[in-house]
Amino acid sequence: MGSRCDQLSGLPDELIHKILSFVDIKQAIKTTTLSSRWSSRSLKHLTLTRCIYKHPITATPTCELPTLTTLNLHRVTFYDDSTTDKCSGLFSNFANLKNITLKDCHMEGSKDFDIRHPKLSNLTLEDGCQGVNVATPQLKNLTIRYWQKMFMISAPNLASFHYKDCYANLQLSADLLHLEKADIWISHPSLDKENAHKIVRLLQQLRSVKFLTLNLEIIELLTSSSVLVSHQPSPFANLKSLHIYPAYATKVVTQPQVTMSAEVKSYLLDGSPGATFTLVSHEEIRARTLMRELQLQLKQWEKNSETNTIDMKQDKSAMESHMATLPEQVEVEHQLDTNMKRQFWERMTHINKQFKKEHKNIRYTISLLRKIEGVLEKLPPTSYRAKLQVSFSSLRAEVDASMDVMVDRLKIQCDKKPRLLS
């Protein structure tokens, strides 16, 4: 037995990791008895995907995975055997973790938990509801999307921070002095002073950031409470770029225009006069969205045109072959057999459907063109509007060419009818 080749050990690492990704941690650890290369001490990457409240795994497992560096969990439920209301540390035994992603994960009993890993470099939290404290001194990249409770974040060396939620449920233990990039997206901030205070406090803690992105709704909130920043100096001394954009691309034409007050603009930009500033309005987003719809419509036209051209060539070839077999002196209509008549009227029905379909496409395309033109007229005369206008002119030229092709195709189809009945 000892001389036999260990076939399991011969499997490539990618396949071993793929197999282990389909089992829970307990089963993964049990596989260490199968082969030396399946040992938990060699496992570097682990991905677990389970249904909610199925196959729960302990928050502080007794096993050790000393070489595990990347852990991705999706829809996994944790449980903790302790009687306290808080889990002391999520996977604290995995000492060398550098990358953690938790998506739609839950803790049984609505317990809160800590994430404390001295070597953690990248952390993503998404679609969660438990309270979380993050204490990671070496964390470089933090992404939080729709995590309902974020109690405290301690990450003094953070370089990249992405936060996306409906409300400002975020607290930082200290200023992020090494921050390079921050993208803050709060879609529904209440227009009151309490929320404005939270936003101002958060911005002050991001004061070292170089590339800052905010959504337009935050600017609307700050503008409604301009008094909070009107007498404060700008905290952003290292800012190189400020980008502001709407949280949602609305299709409502009468969307109220959001303007940035002079006090808010000074607060954000006066500390870095050389920073580039871009403000994307609802109208600009709407124009780009409508242009994408028009591009998709043109691609569909092109696809339909190629299909119809092939069908027309096949129909024409079959019809000419059949006509060549008929006596010249006898009228065509009387020589058409039952099968030919059926094919003829099927073709006429097809042409009628094509007319209706193309008419619908034309109306939709013209509607898009008018909407885009109306939105562009509302934009202020900036360089960005000029770029959009150039793109729109190019799209109009494509529409003209596509309509010419469509009209020619319909003419060819219509010309076939008189020849059949002549």
RODO-2510 file (C-alpha; in nm, 4 decimals, decimal comma):
residues 422
     n   res          X          Y          Z
     1     m     0,0000     0,0000     0,0000
     2     g     0,2780     0,2426     0,0908
     3     s     0,4425     0,2034    -0,2479
     4     r     0,1307     0,2948    -0,4404
     5     c     0,1099     0,6413    -0,5942
     6     d    -0,1005     0,8930    -0,4023
     7     q    -0,3333     0,9950    -0,6855
     8     l    -0,5138     1,2545    -0,4744
     9     s    -0,1870     1,4334    -0,4060
    10     g    -0,1337     1,4541    -0,7797
    11     l    -0,4380     1,6735    -0,8363
    12     p    -0,3618     2,0380    -0,9266
    13     d    -0,4154     2,3020    -0,6568
    14     e    -0,6937     2,4716    -0,8567
    15     l    -0,8988     2,1508    -0,8659
    16     i    -0,8433     2,0792    -0,4961
    17     h    -0,9585     2,4290    -0,4041
    18     k    -1,2617     2,3948    -0,6338
    19     i    -1,3642     2,0699    -0,4638
    20     l    -1,3216     2,2154    -0,1171
    21     s    -1,5272     2,5203    -0,2114
    22     f    -1,8412     2,3007    -0,2239
    23     v    -1,8160     2,1733     0,1328
    24     d    -1,8360     2,3376     0,4741
    25     i    -1,5333     2,3942     0,6931
    26     k    -1,5799     2,0801     0,9024
    27     q    -1,5893     1,8599     0,5946
    28     a    -1,2966     2,0455     0,4429
    29     i    -1,0875     1,9723     0,7515
    30     k    -1,1865     1,6034     0,7433
    31     t    -1,0371     1,5710     0,3947
    32     t    -0,6922     1,6180     0,5465
    33     t    -0,6862     1,2425     0,6156
    34     l    -0,7178     1,1670     0,2426
    35     s    -0,3887     1,3091     0,1272
    36     s    -0,0958     1,5100     0,2504
    37     r    -0,1607     1,7809    -0,0093
    38     w    -0,5208     1,8104     0,1106
    39     s    -0,3959     1,9096     0,4526
    40     s    -0,5575     2,2184     0,6027
    41     r    -0,2085     2,3501     0,6541
    42     s    -0,1713     2,3970     0,2770
    43     l    -0,5136     2,5515     0,2100
    44     k    -0,4734     2,9095     0,0861
    45     h    -0,8112     2,9980    -0,0699
    46     l    -1,1570     2,8935     0,0475
    47     t    -1,4980     2,9879    -0,0974
    48     l    -1,8215     2,8708     0,0664
    49     t    -2,1715     2,9224    -0,0728
    50     r    -2,4732     2,7967     0,1190
    51     c    -2,8424     2,8784     0,1630
    52     i    -2,9401     3,0968     0,4566
    53     y    -2,9672     2,9025     0,7838
    54     k    -2,8362     2,5853     0,6229
    55     h    -2,5194     2,4105     0,7400
    56     p    -2,4212     2,6749     0,9960
    57     i    -2,0520     2,7077     1,0781
    58     t    -1,9024     2,8222     1,4040
    59     a    -1,7805     3,1774     1,4220
    60     t    -1,4651     3,0781     1,6122
    61     p    -1,3786     2,7307     1,4793
    62     t    -1,1493     2,5083     1,6826
    63     c    -0,9507     2,4113     1,3726
    64     e    -0,6563     2,6133     1,2524
    65     l    -0,5845     2,7055     0,8921
    66     p    -0,2419     2,8654     0,9190
    67     t    -0,1900     2,9114     0,5432
    68     l    -0,5418     3,0367     0,4596
    69     t    -0,5112     3,3839     0,3073
    70     t    -0,8409     3,4300     0,1183
    71     l    -1,1896     3,3533     0,2512
    72     n    -1,5077     3,4194     0,0497
    73     l    -1,8434     3,3435     0,2129
    74     h    -2,1830     3,3887     0,0450
    75     r    -2,5129     3,3277     0,2261
    76     v    -2,3527     3,1507     0,5205
    77     t    -2,4919     3,1438     0,8746
    78     f    -2,2564     3,1610     1,1737
    79     y    -2,3305     3,0525     1,5272
    80     d    -2,1472     3,1155     1,8497
    81     d    -2,1638     2,8891     2,1553
    82     s    -2,0951     3,1660     2,4053
    83     t    -2,3703     3,3164     2,6198
    84     t    -2,2673     3,6757     2,5562
    85     d    -2,4444     3,9071     2,3148
    86     k    -2,1327     3,9471     2,1086
    87     c    -1,8977     3,7181     1,9192
    88     s    -1,5426     3,8023     2,0175
    89     g    -1,3770     3,7467     1,6820
    90     l    -1,4885     3,6132     1,3462
    91     f    -1,2493     3,3343     1,2406
    92     s    -0,9865     3,4532     1,4848
    93     n    -0,7979     3,1224     1,4494
    94     f    -0,7165     3,1951     1,0850
    95     a    -0,4134     3,4017     1,1714
    96     n    -0,2839     3,4745     0,8193
    97     l    -0,6029     3,5881     0,6502
    98     k    -0,5377     3,8738     0,4084
    99     n    -0,8643     3,8822     0,2101
   100     i    -1,2185     3,8388     0,3459
   101     t    -1,5487     3,8750     0,1606
   102     l    -1,8770     3,8296     0,3467
   103     k    -2,1927     3,8571     0,1360
   104     d    -2,5415     3,8039     0,2744
   105     c    -2,4035     3,6322     0,5855
   106     h    -2,5843     3,6156     0,9210
   107     m    -2,5118     3,5368     1,2838
   108     e    -2,7686     3,3182     1,4603
   109     g    -2,9366     3,4920     1,7512
   110     s    -2,8738     3,8402     1,6023
   111     k    -2,5343     3,8600     1,7716
   112     d    -2,2855     4,1249     1,6796
   113     f    -1,9275     4,0326     1,5992
   114     d    -1,5767     4,1676     1,5620
   115     i    -1,3347     4,1290     1,2737
   116     r    -0,9846     4,1454     1,4189
   117     h    -0,7065     4,0209     1,1957
   118     p    -0,3623     4,1810     1,2222
   119     k    -0,2615     4,0823     0,8663
   120     l    -0,5907     4,1519     0,6878
   121     s    -0,5419     4,3652     0,3767
   122     n    -0,8763     4,3531     0,1905
   123     l    -1,2242     4,3368     0,3443
   124     t    -1,5644     4,3383     0,1704
   125     l    -1,8929     4,3375     0,3637
   126     e    -2,2161     4,3213     0,1643
   127     d    -2,5870     4,2731     0,2407
   128     g    -2,5591     4,2036     0,6127
   129     c    -2,7649     4,3009     0,9151
   130     q    -2,5482     4,2263     1,2217
   131     g    -2,3488     4,4890     1,4012
   132     v    -1,9789     4,4755     1,3119
   133     n    -1,6669     4,6223     1,4697
   134     v    -1,3635     4,6197     1,2432
   135     a    -1,0170     4,6454     1,4037
   136     t    -0,7547     4,5738     1,1381
   137     p    -0,4300     4,7739     1,1643
   138     q    -0,2955     4,6621     0,8228
   139     l    -0,6204     4,6936     0,6242
   140     k    -0,5646     4,8676     0,2898
   141     n    -0,8944     4,8248     0,1028
   142     l    -1,2403     4,8326     0,2621
   143     t    -1,5698     4,7943     0,0740
   144     i    -1,9072     4,8116     0,2500
   145     r    -2,2330     4,7745     0,0563
   146     y    -2,5708     4,7759     0,2280
   147     w    -2,4495     4,6460     0,5635
   148     q    -2,7139     4,7728     0,8024
   149     k    -2,5049     4,8047     1,1196
   150     m    -2,1478     4,9269     1,1228
   151     f    -2,0563     5,0095     1,4818
   152     m    -1,6913     5,1112     1,4584
   153     i    -1,4080     5,0901     1,2096
   154     s    -1,0454     5,1080     1,3185
   155     a    -0,8191     5,0877     1,0134
   156     p    -0,5492     5,3548     1,0453
   157     n    -0,3610     5,2469     0,7295
   158     l    -0,6634     5,2328     0,4995
   159     a    -0,5818     5,3442     0,1436
   160     s    -0,9089     5,2750    -0,0422
   161     f    -1,2583     5,3066     0,1028
   162     h    -1,5876     5,2341    -0,0797
   163     y    -1,9103     5,2832     0,1136
   164     k    -2,2554     5,2331    -0,0367
   165     d    -2,5765     5,2389     0,1645
   166     c    -2,9132     5,4065     0,1928
   167     y    -2,8195     5,5852     0,5164
   168     a    -2,5072     5,7054     0,6929
   169     n    -2,4575     5,4193     0,9410
   170     l    -2,0834     5,4545     0,9736
   171     q    -1,8364     5,5475     1,2481
   172     l    -1,4602     5,5766     1,2188
   173     s    -1,2494     5,5531     1,5323
   174     a    -0,9937     5,8008     1,3931
   175     d    -0,9036     6,0017     1,0860
   176     l    -0,7819     5,7985     0,7881
   177     l    -0,4500     5,9692     0,7349
   178     h    -0,3225     5,7362     0,4604
   179     l    -0,6370     5,7403     0,2484
   180     e    -0,5818     5,7652    -0,1266
   181     k    -0,9300     5,7007    -0,2658
   182     a    -1,2785     5,7244    -0,1174
   183     d    -1,6165     5,6635    -0,2829
   184     i    -1,9071     5,7530    -0,0539
   185     w    -2,2572     5,6697    -0,1849
   186     i    -2,5521     5,7420     0,0447
   187     s    -2,8700     5,7265    -0,1584
   188     h    -3,1387     5,8457     0,0835
   189     p    -2,9936     6,0846     0,3396
   190     s    -3,2687     6,2601     0,5326
   191     l    -3,2576     6,6354     0,4822
   192     d    -3,2085     6,7220     0,8483
   193     k    -2,9245     6,8631     1,0571
   194     e    -2,8518     6,5344     1,2350
   195     n    -2,7665     6,3589     0,9095
   196     a    -2,5803     6,6643     0,7850
   197     h    -2,3663     6,6550     1,1032
   198     k    -2,2863     6,2868     1,0372
   199     i    -2,1778     6,3599     0,6815
   200     v    -1,9614     6,6562     0,7836
   201     r    -1,7966     6,4513     1,0576
   202     l    -1,7288     6,1689     0,8124
   203     l    -1,5789     6,4075     0,5544
   204     q    -1,3488     6,5540     0,8161
   205     q    -1,2164     6,2072     0,8938
   206     l    -1,1470     6,1585     0,5225
   207     r    -0,9442     6,4805     0,5090
   208     s    -0,6262     6,3158     0,3738
   209     v    -0,7992     6,1632     0,0706
   210     k    -0,6622     6,2383    -0,2757
   211     f    -0,9452     6,1102    -0,4958
   212     l    -1,2936     6,1672    -0,3558
   213     t    -1,6261     6,0613    -0,5098
   214     l    -1,9605     6,1625    -0,3583
   215     n    -2,3138     6,1133    -0,4815
   216     l    -2,5296     6,4143    -0,5652
   217     e    -2,7770     6,3451    -0,2835
   218     i    -2,5005     6,4108    -0,0272
   219     i    -2,4397     6,7491    -0,1871
   220     e    -2,8120     6,8223    -0,1689
   221     l    -2,8076     6,7422     0,2034
   222     l    -2,5023     6,9613     0,2699
   223     t    -2,6488     7,2469     0,0663
   224     s    -2,9679     7,2337     0,2740
   225     s    -2,7510     7,2789     0,5862
   226     s    -2,4811     7,5080     0,4483
   227     v    -2,4522     7,6844     0,7822
   228     l    -2,2630     7,3797     0,9166
   229     v    -1,9707     7,4377     0,6796
   230     s    -2,0004     7,8066     0,5956
   231     h    -1,7433     7,9130     0,8587
   232     q    -1,5225     7,6042     0,8490
   233     p    -1,1991     7,5800     0,6495
   234     s    -1,1764     7,3067     0,3891
   235     p    -1,0223     6,9939     0,5455
   236     f    -0,9000     6,8531     0,2117
   237     a    -0,5407     6,9695     0,1702
   238     n    -0,4287     6,6755    -0,0473
   239     l    -0,7269     6,6512    -0,2810
   240     k    -0,6472     6,5904    -0,6479
   241     s    -0,9919     6,5040    -0,7798
   242     l    -1,3528     6,5535    -0,6665
   243     h    -1,6212     6,3677    -0,8608
   244     i    -1,9929     6,4069    -0,7881
   245     y    -2,2641     6,1989    -0,9542
   246     p    -2,6308     6,1036    -0,8924
   247     a    -2,7037     5,7896    -0,6954
   248     y    -2,9633     5,6784    -0,9475
   249     a    -3,0179     5,7340    -1,3184
   250     t    -3,3742     5,8625    -1,3199
   251     k    -3,6083     5,8464    -1,6182
   252     v    -3,8226     6,1279    -1,4872
   253     v    -3,7872     6,4308    -1,7119
   254     t    -3,8981     6,6748    -1,4405
   255     q    -3,6303     6,5630    -1,1901
   256     p    -3,5504     6,8697    -0,9772
   257     q    -3,2058     7,0072    -1,0480
   258     v    -2,9610     6,9884    -0,7568
   259     t    -2,7251     7,2830    -0,7212
   260     m    -2,4210     7,3056    -0,4985
   261     s    -2,4102     7,6095    -0,2742
   262     a    -2,1019     7,8301    -0,2771
   263     e    -2,0383     7,7424     0,0896
   264     v    -2,0355     7,3672     0,0199
   265     k    -1,8133     7,4087    -0,2856
   266     s    -1,5666     7,6174    -0,0864
   267     y    -1,5664     7,3627     0,1958
   268     l    -1,4834     7,0809    -0,0444
   269     l    -1,2367     7,2523    -0,2777
   270     d    -1,0721     7,5579    -0,1207
   271     g    -0,8120     7,3435     0,0557
   272     s    -0,6863     7,2113    -0,2795
   273     p    -0,7223     7,4814    -0,5478
   274     g    -0,5544     7,2596    -0,8093
   275     a    -0,7965     6,9689    -0,7736
   276     t    -1,0075     6,8731    -1,0730
   277     f    -1,3819     6,9004    -1,0160
   278     t    -1,6531     6,7071    -1,2015
   279     l    -2,0237     6,7321    -1,1254
   280     v    -2,2490     6,4990    -1,3220
   281     s    -2,6134     6,6061    -1,3172
   282     h    -2,9276     6,3961    -1,3406
   283     e    -2,9737     6,5259    -1,6951
   284     e    -2,6285     6,4057    -1,8022
   285     i    -2,6925     6,0596    -1,6593
   286     r    -3,0309     6,0527    -1,8303
   287     a    -2,8752     6,1551    -2,1628
   288     r    -2,6148     5,8795    -2,1392
   289     t    -2,8827     5,6240    -2,0437
   290     l    -3,1012     5,7209    -2,3402
   291     m    -2,8013     5,7048    -2,5736
   292     r    -2,7240     5,3532    -2,4553
   293     e    -3,0858     5,2562    -2,5264
   294     l    -3,0544     5,4027    -2,8753
   295     q    -2,7297     5,2120    -2,9364
   296     l    -2,9000     4,8874    -2,8368
   297     q    -3,1906     4,9694    -3,0699
   298     l    -2,9494     5,0242    -3,3600
   299     k    -2,7718     4,6944    -3,2910
   300     q    -3,1059     4,5151    -3,2914
   301     w    -3,1962     4,6827    -3,6215
   302     e    -2,8697     4,5659    -3,7732
   303     k    -2,9302     4,2109    -3,6528
   304     n    -3,2872     4,2100    -3,7894
   305     s    -3,1668     4,3553    -4,1194
   306     e    -2,9146     4,0742    -4,1696
   307     t    -3,1785     3,8102    -4,0899
   308     n    -3,4396     3,9636    -4,3210
   309     t    -3,1885     3,9984    -4,6055
   310     i    -3,1089     3,6268    -4,5898
   311     d    -3,4807     3,5402    -4,5864
   312     m    -3,5478     3,7676    -4,8844
   313     k    -3,2725     3,6089    -5,0945
   314     q    -3,4017     3,2620    -5,0189
   315     d    -3,7618     3,3613    -5,1033
   316     k    -3,6561     3,5318    -5,4255
   317     s    -3,4510     3,2336    -5,5400
   318     a    -3,7331     2,9893    -5,4693
   319     m    -3,9913     3,2120    -5,6408
   320     e    -3,7824     3,2647    -5,9566
   321     s    -3,7161     2,8920    -5,9830
   322     h    -4,0870     2,8167    -5,9636
   323     m    -4,1799     3,0923    -6,2097
   324     a    -3,9323     2,9605    -6,4663
   325     t    -4,1252     2,6348    -6,4882
   326     l    -4,4561     2,8028    -6,5824
   327     p    -4,5700     2,8510    -6,9456
   328     e    -4,5183     3,2105    -7,0562
   329     q    -4,8527     3,2391    -7,2353
   330     v    -5,0645     3,1417    -6,9367
   331     e    -5,1448     3,3888    -6,6637
   332     v    -4,9439     3,3332    -6,3466
   333     e    -5,2415     3,3541    -6,1162
   334     h    -5,4191     3,0563    -6,2772
   335     q    -5,1064     2,8409    -6,2760
   336     l    -5,0324     2,8750    -5,9076
   337     d    -5,1075     2,5471    -5,7404
   338     t    -5,2553     2,5208    -5,3915
   339     n    -4,9160     2,5023    -5,2265
   340     m    -4,7899     2,8064    -5,4145
   341     k    -5,0941     3,0093    -5,3182
   342     r    -5,0433     2,9199    -4,9534
   343     q    -4,6782     3,0253    -4,9726
   344     f    -4,7763     3,3486    -5,1439
   345     w    -5,0261     3,4550    -4,8779
   346     e    -4,7919     3,3507    -4,5997
   347     r    -4,5364     3,5817    -4,7541
   348     m    -4,7866     3,8643    -4,7725
   349     t    -4,8720     3,8119    -4,4061
   350     h    -4,5020     3,8185    -4,3224
   351     i    -4,4565     4,1456    -4,5114
   352     n    -4,7505     4,2985    -4,3269
   353     k    -4,5984     4,1981    -3,9933
   354     q    -4,2661     4,3457    -4,1010
   355     f    -4,4374     4,6759    -4,1850
   356     k    -4,5960     4,6909    -3,8415
   357     k    -4,2735     4,5931    -3,6646
   358     e    -4,0617     4,8441    -3,8533
   359     h    -4,3218     5,1147    -3,7947
   360     k    -4,3046     5,0438    -3,4206
   361     n    -3,9226     5,0545    -3,4281
   362     i    -3,9264     5,3852    -3,6144
   363     r    -4,1644     5,5439    -3,3632
   364     y    -3,9520     5,4213    -3,0707
   365     t    -3,6300     5,5459    -3,2294
   366     i    -3,7739     5,8880    -3,3072
   367     s    -3,9015     5,9083    -2,9493
   368     l    -3,5496     5,8357    -2,8155
   369     l    -3,3967     6,0972    -3,0459
   370     r    -3,6403     6,3632    -2,9273
   371     k    -3,5859     6,2754    -2,5603
   372     i    -3,2077     6,2937    -2,5955
   373     e    -3,2267     6,6238    -2,7786
   374     g    -3,4561     6,7661    -2,5104
   375     v    -3,2232     6,6577    -2,2290
   376     l    -2,9147     6,7986    -2,4027
   377     e    -3,0860     7,1354    -2,4430
   378     k    -3,1242     7,1565    -2,0643
   379     l    -2,7558     7,0979    -1,9949
   380     p    -2,5318     7,3976    -1,9258
   381     p    -2,2787     7,4809    -2,1995
   382     t    -1,9839     7,2805    -2,0647
   383     s    -1,7183     7,0627    -2,2260
   384     y    -1,9092     6,7552    -2,1121
   385     r    -2,2209     6,8713    -2,2939
   386     a    -2,0106     6,9213    -2,6060
   387     k    -1,8854     6,5606    -2,5817
   388     l    -2,2403     6,4329    -2,5447
   389     q    -2,3477     6,6427    -2,8438
   390     v    -2,0756     6,4862    -3,0592
   391     s    -2,1865     6,1373    -2,9561
   392     f    -2,5488     6,2286    -3,0273
   393     s    -2,4625     6,3574    -3,3758
   394     s    -2,2862     6,0299    -3,4509
   395     l    -2,5898     5,8322    -3,3332
   396     r    -2,8225     6,0409    -3,5517
   397     a    -2,6067     5,9591    -3,8549
   398     e    -2,6323     5,5877    -3,7689
   399     v    -3,0093     5,6202    -3,7395
   400     d    -3,0301     5,7848    -4,0832
   401     a    -2,8256     5,5048    -4,2400
   402     s    -3,0288     5,2327    -4,0657
   403     m    -3,3574     5,3873    -4,1797
   404     d    -3,2334     5,4027    -4,5397
   405     v    -3,1479     5,0323    -4,5286
   406     m    -3,4840     4,9500    -4,3738
   407     v    -3,6793     5,1483    -4,6364
   408     d    -3,4856     4,9839    -4,9198
   409     r    -3,5564     4,6412    -4,7740
   410     l    -3,9292     4,7105    -4,7484
   411     k    -3,9351     4,8400    -5,1072
   412     i    -3,7810     4,5163    -5,2298
   413     q    -4,0375     4,3135    -5,0401
   414     c    -4,3253     4,5235    -5,1765
   415     d    -4,1965     4,5002    -5,5353
   416     k    -4,2405     4,1243    -5,5252
   417     k    -4,6203     4,1442    -5,4937
   418     p    -4,7092     4,2979    -5,8348
   419     r    -4,4823     4,0569    -6,0189
   420     l    -4,6673     3,7643    -5,8643
   421     l    -5,0073     3,8846    -5,9765
   422     s    -4,9126     4,0323    -6,3120
***
